């Protein structure tokens, strides 16, 4: 047990069914990594570990430990889990029990809905040269500005450069919206729900989370492989998953 002058609190990782047993090897946050335990209330339980209240969380290794634990629960142990937003700390085990009691029926229903389901995220990223060529072909004004600026000093014609950047950004945004819709429509037959996600890179063509039955994972990845082949001349497609249902959790503690 950790002991600091500021006392310890309970770091919440997620909510699981009450019959889940945590293995002694399960580790969460901390240096060294702290053991993970459960606090039960009725049919649900919280995955928690003690953390000093005066320690600031958010190191990259903390985020990795948090995600690895919940992905392991959902994928390796095949247990439904409701992730709690990273950094949620309650002052005591009694406070965790009280929270579980207050939202018991909501958590139980959400866990039942997610039982046997996992998340995949599919991301497509444009080839930069192909993207720019397509934008210039579709936007005559952009092509004209590019020609006028060719060979000019980088600090010259600032207004024209700003205008060119605006046209390209608008065109990429429109393409991204259309390609996100195409990607989602192409994979919808294999999933239960989808959630478009914001781009993480300026060349992202699409980024969509999909919730599906665990047993359909092979069918889904085959469909993604076919899509990647169809898009390979202008985008690369990557799949992340299966993982915990990060983007399909109803409002909960810290969410």
Buried (B, 14 or more C-beta within 10 A) or exposed (E): EEEEEEEBBBBBBBBBBBEBEBEEEBBBBBEEBBBBBBBBBEBBBBBBBBBBEEBEBEEEEBBEBBBEBBBBBBBEBEBBBBBBEBBBBBEEBEBBBEBBEEBBEBBBEBBEBBEEBBBBBBBBBBBEEEBBEBBBEEBEEBBEBBEEBEEEEEEEBEEBBEBBEEBBEEBBEEBBEEBBEBBBEBBBEBBBBBBBBEBEEEBBBBBBBBBBBEEBBEBBBEBBEEBBEEBEEBBBBEBEBBBBBBBBBEEBBEE
